[in-house]
Amino acid sequence: MTTHRYLQFVSIFLLSCFQIVAANATDMNDSNTTDVLTMKWVEPADQQPVLYEKTEWQITLPEEVSKAIQNWISNDQHRTKLSPAINPFDPDQIDLKAVISYEKNGQRVKQPVFGFFSRDFERVTTAIDPNNWHWKETGDDISFTIRWAAEVVTGHQVNVSLNVPGMQEWTLPPFHFTPKTAPAKNSFIHISDNKHFFATDDGNIYMPIGLNITEGTFSCSCKEGVGPTENCDECYEWADSDPCCGLNAAKKNRSGIPGTSIKEYTAATAAYLKLEKVLQTLKESGGNSFRTFFDPMVFDIEFEKMNNYYDRQFQAWEFDQLLNVCHDLDLRMELNLQYHYSICYHSYGGDRFDWDDQYNCMKCGEDFRTTGTHGWCYNQECPDVNSPIDFLNNECTLNNYKKKIRYIIARWGYSRNIFMIDLMSEINNIGNGSIYEVDIDTDGDGQKDDNIEHHIQSLYYADPANRLIVANWHHELGRYIKEDLQHRRHPIAADYTGTTTMDADFNGDGDCLDTEIGENCNPCLSKYFDYSWMSPYIDVIAFSNYTGGLNRWERMSNHEYYKNSQSNGLMCGWNNPDTKDDDQGYHSPLGGYESIWKPVVHAENGHTSCMDGDYSGFYKDLFTDAIGGHATGGMSWDEWSETTHWKAFGMISGFLNQIVYRETNPAQGKWRPGHAYSANKTDFKKTKFAETVFQTNPETGYTFGVVMNRSWNFYSTGKGSCLTEDRKNEFRGNDAPLATIHPVSAKTDRIVLNGIARGRYEVRYFNAADQKVIKTTEVRSNGKKLILEDYPELNGAETTNQPFCFFILVKI
């Protein structure tokens, strides 16, 4: 040990930092300093933790352990063969743990919290050319960090232990603290009392309003609808203040640039600054949340090397900064732990996150669409892993992926700014993709300059047995997080594209009668039933909703919940999860919204075929999800690269948070979503010009909703792919008038709400732009129907006579 290091330890001791000698030492004064384990407070600086806020301790390791870690780093980075060597990311080799004890609800809690190794960085952005911005490592201490956030104002005791197999165990004397109080609205998010929404510790609903974010997180992208080689060098939106202004096109592109060095193909440094501006704009626009990913191009801590996060620590450091920004802006995120592209063959024909490189792809590793990698580390390093489905059920992949999960929970599990965790996006896309037959002559011109794309079917559909493998993986990871790690602070979601787990047609032949492959028209009775959403360790039903068509919002607010058959529902099983009737039998069909006992979210949504121009759908998805019984507003991709229409976040969040939630609390009691079309009184008697999505409490009659002009849609307001002949063909017969904007009002288009409790009601209509009351009327419900007799005119302009308005019914 150097003199400087020895004096440093002596200073720490004299400043009353905690320390202890190894268990076999008899006298502290005679002990060798290599046996010392020490701790110091990092956050908060005054050592007075606040409820729900980050508390951080730095643990300095015994020197012999630090030396072994330095040896491992040298071996990893410089191919030396030093010994002993300890991988600081492998809990089987070094396990630092704190057990935090405290009283909660009259019971003694002993919560394990795990330490993690990290490297610190800073962004170097002094160069005029943003292409030369980079990260610089700061400091070289070998230390671990423990993070925690208290949830109750009671005395806390912390016991820290270090176990290094082959060496010995070290402990610190227990230390204590009592956190200061904070508003319960700042708590972690949990499932509401009625199982349909998210809520904070004060019992109030938390409705996430935002979208999926790629601008800044995956790249410094071009303007929406503009390809990476089309005017991508031009600044936009924030003009010269755009941090990405001046980046070359390849670095702006979502997939990075060719090369095998991590920092060559991950997002540019400027992208993270851009993300901070994007999130600031999101907050200013009225949003309170967003969804993002651990992606090989950004934030992911593991891709090239299994159980080795050293080279990707700059990405982990950036995620630390992201959570800090979210805290400062009071934004929460839906965090997806893994892109399904990592378990796909050449998704979109590129090798960006490729499962492996055994198939041809377009210019693999040569152009800006590709990375030049050799696929995800798991199929490279685990034996007997030959297919993406093997990732889900191979002992090697599962054990090592759990270590990654443990690191994520250890480093970021403290954060209340994460409101939900998705285990993997659209997992039913596992194994799909495209391969290319290249340099062939398909057009007969004698030139071998053509390519043929061959699609690979998802393994989820190729073999029904894989559905059970997917379910087991979800169940086991959820169990690992909640039981082994004892981390229950964040709701866990299983995410699909579409309501796949309830798809009874396994082979896609249009029926559900092929029993030889496990089909059953009640899929819950199939031997290959994907029970992911039913698992007790999965808290949230998540799926991507990309359906198109003019009845999209009826389906989102109505059909998803009100099905008489299991085959098209969201859940199956017994109606009351608090009883054991039909437990695990899955025989009884759920009767509707009130019997679904998990929140439902559209993790992604959008009108796929013309997302580049369908801003009307962006509004309608956002409103419908937030009002129609889902646990979040619509998490769209539609507006991810242009903030023009982000004012819609303020419209719906203002209406809900400033008006509805101050009058009532949908997180408690019985609520039911509903939908209704209008009936026209003119020559277009069969055209449904307006629709409403609403939510009502059948006990109190309180109802809130939105009325929307259906002629304000992707075709009448859209551009680009929205205006093709194929899209025009959707407007046939009675729907033909909807291809042109028509003013809509109660005078011509009658709206009847069903299921509103009997009685007389005051109706208030609100301007969506400023949430001010437009008019107030009185109506009566006979218990079967209530007519919205005087809703305001809905046109097609966003400022004057808006194409939508909010309303509230209150029983008089």
C-alpha positions in Angstrom: 0.0 0.0 0.0 1.3 3.5 -0.9 1.9 6.0 1.8 -0.8 8.2 0.3 -3.3 5.4 0.5 -2.3 4.5 4.1 -2.7 8.1 5.2 -6.0 8.2 3.5 -7.3 5.3 5.5 -6.0 6.8 8.7 -7.8 10.1 7.9 -11.0 8.2 7.3 -10.7 6.5 10.7 -10.0 9.7 12.5 -13.0 11.3 10.8 -15.1 8.5 12.4 -16.0 6.7 9.2 -17.1 3.1 10.0 -14.5 0.4 9.8 -13.9 -3.1 11.0 -11.1 -5.7 10.7 -11.5 -9.2 9.4 -13.2 -11.7 11.6 -10.0 -13.5 12.4 -8.2 -10.5 13.7 -7.8 -10.1 17.5 -6.8 -6.5 17.9 -7.8 -3.6 15.6 -4.5 -1.9 16.3 -2.5 -4.9 15.2 -4.6 -5.5 12.1 -3.3 -5.1 8.6 -5.0 -2.4 6.6 -5.6 -4.8 3.8 -8.4 -6.2 6.0 -10.2 -2.9 6.3 -13.7 -2.2 4.9 -14.9 1.4 5.1 -18.0 3.4 4.3 -18.7 7.1 3.7 -21.9 9.0 2.9 -22.2 10.4 -0.6 -25.8 11.5 -0.7 -27.3 13.4 0.9 -24.4 15.4 2.0 -25.9 16.3 5.4 -26.5 12.5 6.1 -30.3 13.2 6.6 -32.1 11.1 4.0 -35.5 12.3 2.8 -38.4 9.9 2.0 -38.4 8.6 -1.5 -35.1 10.4 -2.3 -31.8 8.7 -3.2 -29.4 7.8 -0.4 -26.0 6.7 -1.5 -23.0 5.2 0.4 -19.6 4.5 -1.0 -17.9 1.4 0.2 -14.1 1.2 -0.1 -12.9 -2.4 -0.3 -10.0 -4.1 1.4 -6.9 -3.6 -0.6 -6.4 -7.3 -1.5 -9.9 -7.3 -3.0 -9.2 -4.0 -4.8 -6.0 -5.5 -6.2 -7.8 -8.6 -7.5 -10.4 -6.4 -9.3 -7.6 -4.3 -10.8 -6.0 -7.5 -12.1 -9.4 -8.5 -13.7 -9.6 -5.1 -15.4 -6.1 -5.5 -16.7 -6.8 -9.0 -18.0 -10.0 -7.8 -19.6 -8.6 -4.7 -21.2 -5.0 -5.6 -21.9 -5.2 -9.4 -22.2 -2.8 -9.9 -19.2 -3.1 -13.1 -17.1 -2.8 -11.6 -13.6 -4.0 -13.6 -10.6 -6.0 -13.5 -8.4 -8.6 -11.7 -10.5 -12.2 -10.9 -9.5 -14.9 -9.8 -11.9 -16.5 -6.9 -10.0 -19.8 -7.4 -11.9 -20.2 -11.1 -10.9 -22.0 -11.6 -7.6 -20.7 -15.1 -7.5 -17.2 -13.7 -7.2 -17.9 -10.6 -5.0 -21.1 -10.0 -3.1 -21.5 -6.7 -1.3 -24.9 -6.4 0.4 -26.6 -4.2 2.9 -29.6 -5.4 4.9 -31.7 -2.4 5.9 -34.1 -3.0 8.8 -37.1 -0.8 9.7 -40.7 -0.9 10.9 -43.4 -0.7 8.2 -47.1 -1.2 8.9 -46.3 -2.7 12.3 -43.9 -5.3 10.9 -40.2 -5.5 10.9 -38.8 -5.4 7.4 -35.3 -6.6 6.5 -34.6 -5.4 3.0 -31.5 -6.6 1.1 -29.9 -3.9 -1.1 -26.9 -4.9 -3.3 -23.7 -3.0 -4.0 -22.4 -2.4 -7.5 -19.2 -1.4 -9.1 -19.1 1.6 -11.4 -16.9 4.0 -13.3 -17.5 7.8 -13.4 -17.4 9.9 -16.5 -18.0 13.4 -17.7 -19.1 14.7 -21.1 -16.4 16.6 -22.9 -18.3 19.1 -25.1 -15.8 21.9 -25.5 -15.0 21.2 -29.1 -16.8 23.4 -31.7 -17.5 20.3 -33.8 -20.0 18.1 -32.0 -18.6 15.1 -33.9 -15.5 15.5 -31.6 -17.5 15.4 -28.3 -16.8 12.4 -26.2 -16.7 11.0 -22.7 -13.8 11.2 -20.3 -13.4 8.9 -17.3 -13.0 10.7 -13.9 -11.3 9.0 -11.0 -9.9 5.5 -10.7 -10.9 4.3 -7.2 -11.9 0.7 -6.8 -15.1 1.1 -4.7 -18.6 -0.1 -4.6 -21.8 1.9 -4.2 -25.0 1.1 -2.3 -28.2 3.1 -3.1 -31.5 3.2 -1.2 -34.6 5.3 -0.9 -36.6 5.1 2.3 -40.4 4.7 2.2 -41.3 5.2 5.9 -40.3 7.7 8.6 -39.0 5.2 11.1 -35.6 4.3 12.4 -33.4 2.4 9.9 -30.5 0.1 10.7 -28.0 -0.7 8.0 -25.8 -3.8 8.2 -23.2 -4.1 5.4 -21.3 -7.3 4.5 -18.8 -8.3 1.9 -18.3 -11.9 0.8 -15.5 -12.8 -1.5 -15.3 -16.6 -2.0 -11.7 -17.8 -1.6 -10.8 -14.9 0.6 -13.1 -14.2 3.6 -16.1 -12.1 4.8 -16.0 -8.6 6.1 -18.7 -6.6 7.9 -19.3 -3.1 9.1 -20.8 -2.2 12.4 -24.5 -1.4 12.0 -25.3 2.3 11.6 -28.6 4.1 11.9 -30.7 6.9 10.4 -34.2 8.2 10.5 -35.4 9.8 7.2 -37.2 13.1 7.0 -40.8 13.2 5.8 -41.9 14.2 2.2 -45.3 14.4 0.4 -46.8 11.0 -0.3 -47.4 12.0 -3.9 -43.6 11.6 -4.4 -43.7 7.9 -3.5 -43.0 4.9 -5.6 -45.9 3.9 -7.9 -48.0 0.9 -7.0 -51.2 -0.7 -8.3 -54.4 1.1 -7.3 -57.0 -0.3 -4.9 -59.3 -1.2 -7.7 -56.4 -2.9 -9.7 -56.9 -0.8 -12.8 -54.6 2.1 -12.4 -51.3 3.3 -10.9 -51.4 5.2 -7.6 -49.1 6.9 -5.1 -48.9 6.4 -1.4 -51.6 9.1 -0.7 -54.0 6.8 -2.6 -54.4 9.1 -5.6 -54.3 8.0 -9.2 -51.1 8.5 -11.1 -51.9 8.8 -14.8 -48.7 8.7 -17.0 -49.1 11.1 -19.9 -46.3 11.1 -22.5 -44.9 9.0 -25.4 -42.1 6.7 -26.5 -38.9 8.7 -26.9 -36.3 8.0 -29.5 -35.2 11.5 -30.3 -32.0 11.9 -28.3 -32.2 8.5 -26.7 -31.3 6.4 -29.7 -29.8 9.0 -31.9 -29.7 12.6 -33.0 -32.5 11.9 -35.5 -33.6 13.8 -38.5 -36.9 15.5 -38.7 -39.8 13.0 -38.6 -40.3 11.5 -42.1 -36.9 12.6 -43.3 -34.3 9.9 -43.9 -30.8 10.0 -42.6 -29.3 11.1 -46.0 -32.1 13.6 -46.8 -31.2 17.0 -45.4 -30.1 15.4 -42.2 -27.3 17.9 -41.8 -29.7 20.7 -41.4 -30.7 21.9 -38.0 -34.4 21.9 -37.1 -36.9 22.5 -34.4 -34.5 24.2 -32.0 -32.4 25.6 -34.8 -28.8 26.3 -33.8 -29.5 25.4 -30.2 -30.1 21.8 -31.2 -27.2 19.9 -29.7 -27.2 17.5 -32.7 -26.8 20.3 -35.2 -23.6 19.7 -37.2 -23.4 16.0 -36.6 -22.7 13.9 -39.6 -25.5 11.9 -41.0 -24.2 8.6 -39.9 -23.9 9.6 -36.3 -27.4 11.1 -36.4 -28.9 7.8 -37.7 -30.5 5.6 -35.1 -28.2 2.7 -35.8 -24.9 4.5 -35.4 -22.0 4.0 -37.8 -20.0 1.0 -38.9 -17.3 -0.4 -36.7 -16.7 -2.8 -33.9 -15.8 -0.3 -31.2 -18.7 0.3 -28.8 -18.4 4.1 -29.0 -18.3 4.0 -32.8 -21.8 2.6 -33.1 -23.6 3.8 -30.0 -25.4 7.1 -29.9 -23.3 10.3 -30.2 -22.5 12.3 -27.0 -24.7 15.1 -28.4 -27.7 12.7 -28.4 -27.8 12.7 -24.6 -27.8 16.5 -24.4 -30.5 16.5 -27.1 -32.5 14.1 -24.9 -32.4 16.5 -22.0 -33.8 19.2 -24.2 -36.5 16.9 -25.4 -37.5 16.0 -21.8 -37.6 19.6 -20.9 -39.9 20.2 -23.8 -42.0 17.2 -22.7 -42.4 18.7 -19.2 -43.2 22.2 -20.6 -45.9 20.6 -22.9 -47.7 19.1 -19.9 -46.3 15.5 -20.1 -45.3 13.7 -16.9 -43.8 10.5 -18.3 -42.2 8.7 -21.2 -41.1 5.2 -22.2 -37.6 4.3 -23.1 -35.3 1.3 -23.5 -32.0 -0.3 -22.5 -30.9 -0.5 -26.1 -27.5 -1.7 -27.4 -27.1 1.8 -29.0 -27.9 3.6 -25.7 -28.0 2.9 -22.0 -27.6 -0.9 -22.2 -24.9 -2.2 -19.9 -24.3 -5.6 -21.6 -24.2 -6.6 -25.3 -20.7 -7.7 -26.5 -19.5 -9.4 -23.4 -21.6 -11.5 -21.0 -21.5 -10.6 -17.3 -19.0 -7.9 -18.1 -20.3 -4.3 -18.1 -16.9 -2.5 -17.9 -16.7 -1.1 -21.5 -20.3 0.1 -21.3 -20.0 2.0 -18.0 -20.3 5.3 -19.9 -23.8 4.1 -20.9 -24.6 3.3 -17.3 -23.3 6.7 -16.2 -25.6 8.3 -18.8 -28.6 6.5 -17.4 -27.6 7.9 -14.0 -27.7 11.3 -15.5 -31.1 10.6 -17.2 -32.6 9.7 -13.8 -31.2 12.8 -12.3 -32.8 14.9 -15.1 -36.1 13.0 -14.5 -35.9 13.8 -10.8 -35.3 17.5 -11.5 -38.2 17.7 -14.0 -40.5 15.5 -12.0 -40.9 13.0 -14.9 -41.3 9.3 -14.5 -40.4 6.6 -17.1 -41.6 3.3 -18.2 -38.4 1.4 -18.5 -38.1 -1.5 -21.0 -35.1 -3.7 -20.0 -34.6 -5.3 -23.4 -35.4 -4.7 -27.0 -36.7 -7.8 -28.8 -34.4 -7.0 -31.7 -31.6 -8.6 -29.6 -33.3 -11.9 -30.1 -34.2 -11.4 -33.8 -32.4 -12.4 -37.0 -31.5 -9.2 -38.9 -34.5 -7.2 -37.8 -35.4 -5.0 -40.8 -32.7 -6.6 -42.8 -29.8 -5.1 -40.8 -27.5 -6.6 -38.2 -28.0 -3.8 -35.7 -28.8 -6.0 -32.7 -28.6 -9.3 -34.5 -29.0 -12.5 -32.7 -26.1 -13.8 -34.7 -24.4 -13.3 -38.1 -25.0 -16.6 -39.8 -27.4 -15.1 -42.4 -26.8 -12.6 -45.1 -27.9 -9.0 -44.5 -27.7 -5.9 -46.6 -24.0 -4.8 -46.4 -23.5 -6.2 -42.9 -21.0 -4.1 -41.0 -20.4 -1.8 -44.0 -23.0 1.0 -44.0 -24.7 3.2 -41.4 -27.6 0.8 -41.1 -25.4 -1.9 -39.5 -23.1 -2.2 -36.6 -20.5 -4.8 -37.6 -21.2 -6.7 -34.3 -21.4 -10.5 -34.1 -24.6 -10.7 -32.3 -25.6 -10.7 -28.7 -23.1 -12.1 -26.2 -25.4 -14.9 -25.0 -25.4 -16.9 -28.1 -21.7 -16.4 -28.5 -20.6 -17.4 -25.0 -23.2 -19.9 -23.7 -22.9 -23.5 -25.0 -25.9 -25.1 -26.6 -27.5 -21.8 -27.4 -28.3 -22.0 -31.1 -31.6 -20.2 -31.4 -33.2 -17.1 -29.8 -35.7 -19.3 -28.0 -32.7 -21.0 -26.3 -32.0 -17.6 -24.6 -35.2 -18.0 -22.7 -34.7 -21.5 -21.3 -30.9 -22.2 -21.3 -29.4 -22.4 -17.8 -26.3 -20.4 -18.8 -28.2 -17.5 -20.4 -30.8 -17.4 -17.6 -28.2 -17.3 -14.8 -26.1 -14.7 -16.4 -29.1 -12.5 -17.4 -30.3 -12.6 -13.8 -26.9 -11.1 -12.9 -27.6 -8.3 -15.3 -31.0 -7.8 -13.7 -29.5 -7.7 -10.3 -27.0 -5.0 -11.3 -29.9 -3.0 -12.8 -31.9 -3.3 -9.6 -28.9 -2.5 -7.5 -27.9 0.6 -9.4 -31.3 2.0 -10.3 -33.9 0.3 -8.1 -33.8 3.2 -5.7 -35.5 5.5 -8.2 -39.1 6.5 -7.9 -38.8 8.1 -11.3 -39.2 4.7 -12.8 -42.9 4.0 -12.6 -42.9 0.5 -14.3 -40.5 -2.0 -15.7 -41.1 -4.0 -18.9 -39.1 -7.2 -19.0 -38.8 -7.2 -22.8 -40.6 -5.4 -25.6 -42.9 -7.4 -27.9 -41.5 -10.7 -26.9 -43.7 -12.6 -29.3 -41.5 -11.2 -32.1 -38.7 -13.5 -30.9 -36.7 -14.9 -33.7 -38.3 -13.1 -36.6 -36.5 -11.0 -39.1 -35.3 -10.9 -42.7 -32.4 -12.4 -44.6 -31.3 -11.3 -48.0 -30.3 -13.1 -51.1 -27.9 -10.6 -52.6 -26.3 -9.8 -56.0 -28.6 -11.9 -58.1 -30.4 -11.2 -61.4 -34.1 -11.2 -60.7 -35.3 -8.9 -63.5 -33.5 -10.6 -66.4 -31.4 -7.7 -67.4 -28.2 -9.7 -67.2 -26.9 -7.7 -64.2 -26.4 -9.3 -60.8 -27.5 -6.3 -58.9 -30.8 -7.3 -57.3 -31.7 -8.5 -53.9 -34.5 -10.7 -52.5 -35.7 -10.4 -49.0 -36.8 -13.6 -47.2 -38.8 -13.2 -44.0 -38.2 -15.5 -41.0 -41.3 -16.3 -39.0 -41.4 -15.5 -35.3 -40.6 -18.6 -33.2 -43.5 -17.7 -31.0 -45.8 -18.7 -33.9 -43.6 -21.3 -35.5 -44.0 -23.7 -32.6 -46.9 -23.4 -30.0 -44.7 -25.0 -27.4 -42.6 -21.8 -27.5 -45.5 -19.9 -25.9 -45.0 -21.9 -22.7 -41.3 -21.2 -22.8 -42.1 -17.4 -23.0 -44.5 -17.7 -20.1 -42.0 -19.6 -18.0 -39.3 -16.9 -18.7 -41.6 -14.1 -17.6 -42.7 -15.9 -14.5 -39.2 -16.8 -13.5 -37.7 -13.4 -14.0 -40.6 -11.8 -12.1 -40.1 -14.3 -9.3 -36.4 -13.6 -9.2 -36.9 -9.9 -8.9 -39.6 -10.1 -6.3 -38.5 -13.1 -4.3 -34.7 -13.6 -4.7 -33.8 -9.9 -4.9 -36.9 -9.0 -2.8 -37.4 -5.9 -5.0 -41.1 -5.0 -5.1 -41.0 -1.3 -5.6 -41.7 -1.3 -9.3 -44.6 -2.9 -11.1 -43.4 -5.5 -13.6 -45.0 -5.9 -17.1 -45.0 -8.6 -19.7 -45.1 -6.9 -23.1 -46.4 -8.1 -26.4 -47.4 -6.7 -29.7 -51.2 -7.2 -29.7 -53.2 -9.4 -27.3 -51.1 -12.4 -28.3 -51.4 -14.5 -25.2 -55.1 -14.7 -25.9 -54.8 -15.6 -29.6 -56.5 -19.0 -30.0 -55.4 -19.5 -33.6 -51.9 -20.8 -33.2 -51.2 -21.6 -36.8 -52.9 -18.6 -38.4 -55.3 -20.6 -40.5 -58.4 -18.7 -39.4 -59.8 -21.1 -36.8 -58.9 -22.5 -33.4 -59.8 -26.2 -34.0 -56.4 -27.8 -34.6 -56.1 -29.7 -31.4 -53.1 -31.7 -32.6 -51.0 -28.5 -32.2 -52.6 -27.5 -28.9 -55.3 -25.2 -30.2 -58.4 -24.7 -28.1 -60.9 -21.9 -28.8 -60.6 -21.0 -25.1 -56.8 -20.5 -25.2 -56.6 -20.6 -21.4 -57.4 -24.4 -21.7 -54.6 -25.1 -24.2 -51.6 -27.1 -23.0 -49.5 -24.3 -24.6 -51.3 -21.4 -22.9 -49.0 -18.4 -22.4 -49.9 -17.6 -18.9 -47.6 -14.6 -18.6 -50.3 -12.1 -17.8 -51.7 -14.5 -15.2 -48.5 -15.0 -13.4 -48.6 -13.6 -9.8 -45.2 -12.0 -10.5 -46.4 -10.0 -13.4 -48.3 -6.9 -12.3 -49.2 -5.2 -15.6 -50.7 -6.3 -19.0 -48.7 -4.5 -21.7 -49.0 -4.7 -25.4 -48.5 -2.6 -28.5 -51.6 -1.4 -30.3 -51.0 -0.6 -33.9 -54.4 -1.5 -35.3 -55.8 1.0 -37.9 -59.3 1.6 -39.2 -62.1 4.0 -38.4 -63.3 2.0 -35.4 -59.9 1.9 -33.7 -61.0 3.9 -30.6 -64.1 1.9 -30.1 -62.0 -1.2 -29.9 -59.5 0.5 -27.6 -62.1 1.6 -25.1 -64.7 -1.1 -25.5 -63.8 -4.4 -27.3 -60.6 -5.0 -25.3 -62.6 -5.3 -22.1 -66.1 -6.4 -23.0 -65.8 -9.8 -24.5 -68.0 -12.7 -23.8 -65.5 -15.2 -25.1 -62.0 -15.9 -23.6 -60.5 -16.0 -27.0 -60.5 -12.3 -27.5 -60.1 -11.1 -23.9 -57.1 -9.8 -22.0 -57.2 -12.3 -19.1 -58.7 -15.5 -18.1 -59.2 -17.4 -14.9 -61.2 -16.7 -11.8 -63.0 -13.3 -11.5 -61.7 -12.7 -7.9 -58.0 -13.2 -7.4 -58.5 -12.9 -3.6 -60.2 -16.3 -3.6 -59.0 -19.7 -4.7 -62.1 -20.6 -6.7 -60.8 -22.1 -10.0 -57.3 -21.1 -9.1 -55.0 -22.1 -11.9 -57.9 -23.7 -13.7 -58.6 -20.7 -15.9 -62.1 -22.0 -16.7 -64.3 -19.1 -15.8 -64.5 -16.3 -18.4 -64.0 -12.8 -17.2 -67.2 -10.7 -17.5 -65.7 -7.4 -18.4 -63.7 -4.5 -17.2 -64.5 -4.8 -13.5 -63.3 -8.4 -13.4 -59.9 -7.7 -14.9 -57.6 -7.5 -12.0 -54.4 -6.0 -13.5 -53.8 -2.6 -15.1 -53.7 -2.6 -18.9 -51.3 -0.4 -20.8 -50.5 0.2 -24.5 -46.8 0.3 -24.2 -46.7 1.5 -27.8 -49.5 2.7 -30.1 -50.1 4.4 -33.4 -51.8 4.1 -36.8 -49.0 2.1 -38.3 -49.7 2.5 -42.0 -49.4 6.3 -41.9 -47.7 7.3 -38.7 -45.6 9.9 -40.5 -48.7 12.1 -41.0 -51.5 11.0 -38.7 -51.4 13.6 -35.9 -55.2 13.2 -35.4 -54.6 9.7 -34.3 -51.9 10.9 -31.9 -54.5 13.0 -30.2 -57.2 10.4 -30.2 -54.9 7.6 -28.9 -53.6 9.8 -26.1 -57.1 10.8 -25.0 -58.7 7.4 -25.4 -56.1 5.5 -23.4 -56.2 8.0 -20.6 -60.0 8.1 -20.4 -61.0 4.7 -21.6 -59.8 2.5 -18.7 -56.1 2.1 -19.5 -53.5 2.8 -16.9 -51.5 5.3 -19.0 -52.3 7.8 -21.8 -51.4 6.6 -25.3 -47.7 5.9 -25.5 -47.3 6.8 -29.2 -44.4 6.7 -31.6 -46.2 9.1 -33.9 -44.8 12.4 -32.7 -41.4 11.1 -31.4 -39.3 13.4 -33.7 -41.4 16.5 -33.9 -42.9 18.4 -30.9 -45.5 20.4 -32.9 -48.4 18.5 -31.4 -47.1 17.9 -27.9 -49.5 20.5 -26.5 -52.0 17.6 -26.5 -50.2 16.4 -23.3 -51.1 19.5 -21.5 -54.7 19.2 -22.7 -55.4 15.8 -21.3 -53.2 16.1 -18.2 -54.8 19.5 -17.4 -58.3 18.1 -17.7 -57.6 15.0 -15.6 -55.3 16.4 -12.9 -56.7 19.9 -12.5 -60.4 19.0 -12.8 -61.4 15.3 -12.8 -58.9 14.0 -10.1 -59.7 16.9 -7.8 -63.4 16.0 -7.9 -63.1 12.2 -7.8 -60.5 9.4 -7.7 -60.7 6.6 -10.3 -58.0 4.7 -8.4 -60.7 3.8 -5.9 -64.2 2.4 -6.3 -65.9 0.8 -9.2 -65.4 2.4 -12.6 -66.3 1.3 -16.1 -65.2 2.5 -19.5 -67.7 3.1 -22.3 -68.0 4.2 -25.9 -70.8 5.5 -28.1 -71.2 6.7 -31.7 -73.5 9.5 -32.7 -76.7 9.1 -34.8 -77.1 11.6 -37.7 -80.3 13.5 -38.2 -79.6 14.8 -41.7 -79.3 13.0 -45.1 -76.3 11.1 -43.8 -78.5 9.1 -41.3 -76.2 6.1 -41.3 -72.9 8.0 -41.0 -71.5 8.1 -37.4 -69.9 11.6 -37.5 -69.0 11.7 -33.8 -67.9 9.3 -31.0 -67.3 9.5 -27.3 -65.0 7.6 -25.0 -65.9 7.9 -21.3 -65.5 6.4 -17.9 -68.3 6.2 -15.4 -68.8 5.2 -11.8 -72.0 3.1 -11.8 -72.5 3.8 -8.1 -72.2 7.6 -8.1 -72.9 8.3 -11.7 -69.9 10.6 -12.0 -68.7 10.4 -15.6 -65.9 12.1 -17.6 -65.0 11.7 -21.2 -64.2 13.2 -24.6 -66.3 13.8 -27.7 -64.4 13.6 -31.0 -65.3 14.5 -34.6 -64.7 11.3 -36.6 -64.3 13.2 -39.9 -61.2 14.7 -38.3 -58.9 11.7 -39.1 -55.8 10.4 -40.7 -57.2 11.0 -44.2 -58.8 14.3 -43.9 -55.9 15.9 -42.0 -53.0 13.6 -43.0 -50.2 13.6 -45.5 -47.9 11.2 -47.2 -48.8 7.6 -46.8 -52.2 8.6 -45.2 -53.4 9.8 -48.6 -52.8 6.8 -50.8 -55.6 5.1 -52.7 -55.5 2.1 -50.4 -56.3 4.4 -47.4 -59.0 6.2 -49.4 -60.7 2.8 -49.9 -61.4 2.6 -46.2 -64.0 5.4 -46.7 -66.7 3.4 -48.4 -70.5 3.4 -48.1 -71.8 5.0 -44.9 -68.2 6.0 -44.0 -67.5 7.8 -47.3 -68.4 11.3 -45.9 -65.8 10.9 -43.2 -63.0 11.4 -45.8 -63.8 15.1 -45.7 -64.1 17.2 -42.5 -67.7 17.9 -41.6 -68.7 20.1 -38.6 -70.4 18.1 -35.9 -72.8 19.3 -33.2 -75.6 18.0 -31.0 -78.1 19.6 -33.4 -77.2 17.2 -36.2 -75.5 14.3 -34.4 -77.2 12.8 -31.4 -75.0 11.0 -28.8 -76.5 8.6 -26.3 -74.6 7.2 -23.3 -75.5 3.9 -21.9 -74.9 2.6 -18.4 -75.2 6.0 -16.6 -76.9 5.7 -13.2 -80.5 7.0 -13.1 -80.9 10.6 -12.1 -80.5 14.3 -13.1 -77.0 15.5 -14.1 -75.2 18.7 -14.6 -73.0 18.5 -17.7 -70.0 20.7 -18.1 -68.2 20.9 -21.5 -64.5 22.0 -21.5 -62.4 23.6 -24.2 -59.5 21.1 -24.5 -56.9 23.9 -25.2 -57.3 25.7 -21.8 -59.7 23.4 -19.8 -62.2 26.3 -19.4 -65.9 25.6 -19.3 -67.6 26.2 -22.7 -71.1 25.6 -21.4 -73.1 24.0 -18.7 -76.4 22.2 -19.2 -78.7 19.7 -17.3 -79.8 16.3 -18.6 -81.6 13.3 -17.2 -80.7 9.6 -17.3 -83.5 7.0 -17.1 -80.9 4.4 -16.0 -80.7 3.0 -19.6 -79.6 6.0 -21.6 -78.5 9.6 -21.2 -78.4 12.0 -24.2 -75.6 14.6 -24.5 -78.2 17.2 -25.7 -76.0 20.2 -26.2 -72.4 19.4 -26.8 -70.5 22.2 -28.6 -69.8 22.3 -32.3 -66.7 20.2 -33.3 -64.9 21.3 -36.4 -61.5 20.4 -37.8 -59.3 23.3 -36.6 -57.1 22.9 -33.6 -57.6 26.4 -32.3 -61.2 27.5 -33.3 -64.1 25.0 -32.9 -61.7 22.2 -32.0 -62.5 18.7 -33.3 -62.9 17.4 -29.7 -64.0 18.5 -26.3 -64.0 17.1 -22.8 -67.1 16.7 -20.6 -68.1 15.8 -17.0 -71.4 14.6 -15.7 -72.2 15.2 -12.0 -75.3 13.9 -10.4 -77.5 16.7 -9.0 
